[in-house]
């Protein structure tokens, strides 16, 4: 990674409310507080690392406004509202220089249908396929081996990374980012048991992905049996997540890795789902809900509540039960001792 920022350039991006100290170093890298060396920028994003700030060798440290320590020699402290966000904005500038968007156009090895609509400002990379009636919007970027099926739409400024599949009749909104291997619109998992055999139920619906959605590597969003599977505006989905047919995921949700949603799950807005959670079919999860990691959800969850466990239950109750479970061996020993004592007493 080739990085080069002066103190003034970092300040222009991070917009600190207060700056103390000075450095002659050019910023050439990003590192944690403990591993940073001169020429690195670091940040305090978690209070538990506060003690490491005084000993860090980073040339510039992004800190919350309430940090009271003094910078070391040839070191700068920049006070910002959110150090993690400030660093992210710096990384965004680095990302733009490391992975510049390719020039618009269609690669010679791509296969595009004559009636596909591809904006002149879009990029269609090597070995992509864009089928009949598909639309690729302004400034969209299809990297290598992306498949856009018949009648599908890719919105403006969206970025589909290598190996992404958008099946027929699906819609991708504006500024959507799909990481490598994402599959949009595979058949939902639908079968009926008839005369001793599993008979496939045709999946003739679609998938609609809202604006500003990001979906992680190898995640899958199944097409609806009928109607549509939806992912709302601004929602972020991590790697290896399975969203079943006819699910409706609200706006600005956060879904962590390895979660599985059975068919017809409905999530409200601003829901957070921890890693490795499983949700049974035909559930409704209200807006503002938080689901702890590895939870198994089998019932509806009312809005603005937190649950955890398998089966999931209110967070505080599950925390109490977790404490009690750790005490079970001791409690069994005490019960055994009481039974022995009672049996040895007068009969």
C-alpha positions in Angstrom: 0.0 0.0 0.0 1.5 3.3 -1.1 0.3 6.2 1.1 1.5 9.7 1.3 -0.2 12.4 3.4 1.1 15.5 5.0 -0.3 16.7 8.4 -2.2 19.4 6.6 -3.8 16.9 4.1 -4.8 14.6 7.0 -6.4 17.6 8.8 -8.3 18.6 5.6 -9.9 15.1 5.5 -10.4 14.5 9.2 -11.6 18.0 10.1 -10.3 18.0 13.7 -11.9 20.3 16.3 -8.5 20.6 18.0 -4.9 19.8 17.0 -2.0 19.6 19.4 1.7 19.0 18.6 3.4 18.9 15.2 5.2 16.4 13.1 7.6 16.6 10.2 6.8 13.0 9.1 4.8 12.2 6.0 2.1 9.7 6.7 3.0 6.5 4.9 0.9 3.9 6.6 -2.0 3.0 9.0 -1.4 0.9 12.1 -2.9 0.1 15.5 -1.7 2.1 18.5 0.6 -0.8 19.7 2.2 -1.6 16.4 2.5 1.9 14.9 5.9 3.4 14.0 6.9 6.9 12.9 5.2 7.7 9.6 2.0 5.9 10.6 -1.4 7.3 11.5 -3.4 5.6 14.3 -6.7 6.1 16.2 -8.4 5.5 19.4 -11.7 3.8 18.4 -12.3 1.7 21.6 -11.9 3.1 25.1 -10.2 -0.1 26.3 -7.0 0.9 24.3 -6.8 4.3 25.9 -3.7 3.4 27.9 -1.9 2.6 24.6 -2.1 6.2 23.4 0.7 7.5 25.6 3.2 4.9 24.4 2.3 4.8 20.7 4.9 5.8 18.2 2.4 6.9 15.5 3.1 10.3 14.0 -0.6 11.3 14.0 -3.2 9.9 16.4 -7.0 10.5 15.9 -8.6 10.9 19.3 -12.0 11.6 20.8 -12.5 15.2 22.0 -12.4 14.3 25.7 -8.9 12.8 25.5 -6.6 14.9 27.8 -3.1 13.5 27.2 -0.3 15.3 25.5 1.4 14.3 22.2 5.0 13.0 22.3 7.9 14.5 20.4 7.3 14.9 16.6 3.7 13.7 17.2 0.3 15.2 16.5 -3.0 14.6 18.4 -6.1 15.4 16.4 -9.4 15.6 18.3 -12.4 14.4 16.1 -16.0 13.6 17.0 -15.5 10.0 15.9 -12.0 8.7 15.3 -13.1 5.6 13.5 -15.2 7.6 11.0 -12.3 10.1 10.5 -10.0 7.2 9.7 -12.6 5.7 7.4 -12.7 8.9 5.4 -8.9 8.8 5.0 -9.1 5.2 3.9 -11.7 6.2 1.4 -9.2 8.6 -0.2 -6.6 5.8 -0.2 -9.1 3.4 -1.8 -9.8 5.8 -4.6 -6.1 5.9 -5.4 -5.3 2.2 -5.0 -8.3 0.9 -7.0 -9.3 3.7 -9.4 -12.4 3.0 -11.4 -11.6 1.7 -14.9 -12.3 3.6 -18.0 -15.9 3.3 -19.3 -16.5 0.8 -22.0 -17.2 -2.9 -22.8 -14.2 -5.3 -22.7 -13.6 -7.3 -25.9 -14.2 -10.6 -24.1 -17.6 -9.6 -22.7 -20.8 -10.9 -24.2 -23.7 -8.4 -24.3 -27.1 -8.9 -25.9 -27.9 -6.5 -28.8 -30.9 -5.3 -27.0 -29.2 -4.8 -23.6 -29.1 -1.2 -22.5 -25.6 -0.3 -21.2 -24.8 3.3 -20.4 -21.9 4.9 -22.2 -20.3 5.8 -18.8 -20.6 2.2 -17.5 -17.8 -0.3 -17.4 -18.3 -4.0 -18.4 -15.2 -6.0 -17.6 -13.6 -9.1 -19.0 -15.8 -12.2 -19.6 -19.0 -10.5 -18.3 -22.4 -11.5 -19.7 -25.3 -9.1 -20.0 -28.4 -10.8 -21.3 -31.3 -9.6 -23.4 -33.3 -6.7 -22.1 -30.9 -6.0 -19.2 -30.0 -2.5 -18.2 -26.7 -1.3 -16.8 -26.9 2.3 -15.5 -24.7 5.3 -15.6 -21.2 4.8 -14.2 -22.0 1.2 -13.0 -18.9 -1.0 -12.8 -19.1 -4.7 -13.6 -15.8 -6.3 -12.8 -14.6 -9.6 -14.4 -17.1 -12.5 -14.9 -20.2 -10.7 -13.7 -23.5 -12.1 -15.0 -26.5 -9.9 -15.5 -29.6 -11.9 -16.5 -32.4 -11.3 -18.8 -34.4 -8.2 -18.0 -32.4 -7.3 -14.9 -31.4 -3.8 -13.9 -28.2 -2.5 -12.4 -28.6 1.0 -11.0 -26.2 3.9 -11.5 -22.9 4.0 -9.7 -23.3 0.4 -8.5 -20.2 -1.8 -8.3 -20.4 -5.5 -8.9 -17.2 -7.3 -8.1 -15.8 -10.5 -9.8 -18.1 -13.5 -10.0 -21.3 -11.7 -9.0 -24.5 -13.2 -10.5 -27.7 -11.2 -10.9 -30.3 -13.6 -12.2 -33.2 -12.8 -14.6 -35.7 -10.0 -13.8 -33.9 -8.8 -10.6 -33.3 -5.1 -9.8 -30.2 -3.6 -8.2 -30.6 0.0 -7.0 -28.2 2.9 -7.1 -24.7 2.9 -5.5 -25.0 -0.8 -4.5 -21.8 -2.7 -3.8 -21.9 -6.5 -4.3 -18.7 -8.3 -3.1 -17.2 -11.2 -5.0 -19.4 -14.3 -5.4 -22.7 -12.7 -4.4 -25.7 -14.4 -6.0 -28.9 -12.4 -6.4 -32.0 -14.2 -7.6 -31.2 -17.9 -7.2 -34.3 -20.1 -6.8 -36.0 -20.0 -3.4 -35.9 -23.4 -1.5 -39.5 -24.5 -2.2 -40.8 -28.1 -2.4 -44.0 -30.0 -1.7 -44.0 -33.6 -0.7 -46.3 -35.4 -3.1 -46.8 -39.1 -3.5 -43.5 -39.9 -1.8 -41.4 -37.4 -3.7 -40.2 -33.8 -3.2 -41.9 -31.9 -6.0 -40.2 -28.5 -6.8 -42.4 -25.4 -6.4 -41.5 -23.0 -9.2 -39.9 -19.7 -8.0 -41.3 -17.1 -10.4 -40.9 -13.9 -8.3 -38.0 -11.5 -8.3 -35.4 -9.7 -6.0 -35.3 -5.9 -5.4 -32.1 -4.5 -3.8 -32.5 -0.9 -2.6 -30.2 2.0 -3.0 -26.9 2.2 -1.1 -27.0 -1.5 -0.1 -23.8 -3.5 0.4 -23.7 -7.3 0.4 -20.7 -9.3 1.4 -18.8 -12.1 -0.4 -20.7 -15.3 -1.2 -23.9 -14.1 0.3 -27.1 -15.2 -1.5 -30.5 -13.5 -1.8 -33.1 -15.9 -3.2 -35.8 -14.9 -5.6 -39.4 -15.0 -4.3 -41.8 -17.8 -5.0 -44.1 -15.0 -6.2 -43.9 -11.3 -5.7 -40.5 -10.2 -4.5 -37.7 -10.6 -2.0 -36.6 -7.2 -0.8 -33.5 -5.6 0.8 -34.2 -2.1 1.9 -32.2 1.1 1.3 -28.9 1.4 3.1 -28.8 -2.1 4.6 -25.4 -3.8 5.0 -25.1 -7.6 4.8 -21.9 -9.4 5.7 -20.3 -12.4 4.1 -21.9 -15.8 3.8 -25.4 -14.7 4.6 -28.5 -16.6 3.2 -31.7 -14.7 2.7 -34.6 -17.0 1.7 -37.4 -16.4 -0.7 -40.0 -13.6 0.0 -38.0 -12.1 2.9 -38.4 -8.4 3.3 -35.5 -6.7 5.0 -36.0 -3.1 6.0 -33.9 0.0 5.7 -30.5 0.5 7.3 -30.3 -2.9 8.9 -26.9 -4.6 9.8 -26.7 -8.3 9.3 -23.4 -10.0 10.3 -21.7 -13.0 8.8 -23.1 -16.6 8.5 -26.8 -15.7 9.3 -29.6 -17.6 7.7 -33.1 -16.4 7.1 -35.8 -18.9 6.2 -38.5 -17.9 3.7 -40.9 -15.0 4.4 -39.0 -13.4 7.3 -39.8 -9.7 7.6 -37.3 -7.3 9.3 -38.2 -3.7 10.2 -35.8 -0.8 9.8 -32.5 -0.4 11.7 -32.4 -4.0 12.9 -29.0 -5.5 14.0 -28.5 -9.2 13.6 -25.3 -10.7 15.2 -23.2 -13.4 13.5 -24.4 -17.0 13.0 -28.1 -16.3 13.8 -30.9 -18.4 12.4 -34.4 -17.1 11.9 -37.3 -19.5 11.2 -39.8 -18.8 8.5 -42.7 -16.4 8.5 -41.4 -14.3 11.4 -41.8 -10.6 11.9 -38.9 -8.7 13.6 -39.8 -5.2 14.6 -37.8 -2.0 13.8 -34.9 -1.3 16.1 -34.5 -4.9 17.3 -31.0 -6.2 18.2 -30.4 -10.0 18.0 -27.3 -11.3 19.7 -24.8 -13.6 18.0 -25.7 -17.3 17.5 -29.3 -16.7 18.4 -32.0 -19.0 17.1 -35.2 -17.0 16.5 -38.5 -18.9 16.3 -41.0 -16.3 17.4 -41.9 -12.7 16.4 -39.9 -10.0 18.1 -41.6 -6.6 19.1 -39.9 -3.4 18.0 -37.0 -1.8 20.0 -36.1 -4.9 22.0 -32.9 -7.0 22.4 -32.8 -10.8 22.4 -30.2 -13.4 22.7 -29.9 -17.2 22.9 -31.2 -20.3 21.2 -34.2 -20.2 21.4 -33.9 -16.5 21.7 -35.4 -14.7 24.7 -35.1 -11.2 26.2 -31.5 -10.2 26.6 -31.5 -9.6 30.4 -33.3 -12.9 31.0 -30.8 -14.8 28.9 -27.9 -13.1 30.6 -29.3 -14.2 34.0 -29.8 -17.8 32.7 -26.2 -17.8 31.4 -24.9 -17.0 34.9 -27.1 -19.7 36.4 -25.9 -22.3 33.9 -22.3 -21.8 34.9 -23.4 -22.5 38.5 -25.2 -25.7 37.8 -22.3 -28.1 38.6 -21.9 -26.4 42.0 -25.7 -26.5 42.6 -25.9 -30.2 41.8 -23.1 -30.9 44.2 -25.0 -29.0 46.9 -28.2 -30.9 46.2 -26.4 -34.2 46.3 -24.9 -33.3 49.6 -28.3 -32.2 51.0 -29.8 -35.5 49.8 -27.0 -37.6 51.5 -27.4 -35.6 54.7 -31.2 -36.0 54.7 -30.9 -39.7 54.0 -28.5 -40.2 56.9 -30.8 -38.4 59.4 -33.5 -39.9 61.6 -36.0 -41.9 59.6 
